[in-house]
């Protein structure tokens, strides 16, 4: 993801996704957390990314595609997808959660 990473709250009833910007050794929040399915996290992320003209269109698409992967994986949790499995699937991201 080059200069970006995801910060993910893996909860029983929601998954929350935020994007951080990596500059050198520093990590800076780029977005706040957006919750799925409480809100349309994907649409909110898209709106937030579109408000940042310095991010290329191809990078925005890459980030939104990865957000879709995370949301889809969380939705499969009924098939016993745990926080540990999510960490294994997306080892490059920062996770916190309750299950």
Secondary structure, DSSP 8 states (H G I E B T S, - for coil): -TTEEEEEEE-SS-EEEEEEEEETTEEEE-S--EEETTS-HHHHHHHHHHT-TTS-HHHHHHHHHHHHHHHHHHHGGGGT--HHHHHHHTTTSEEEE--
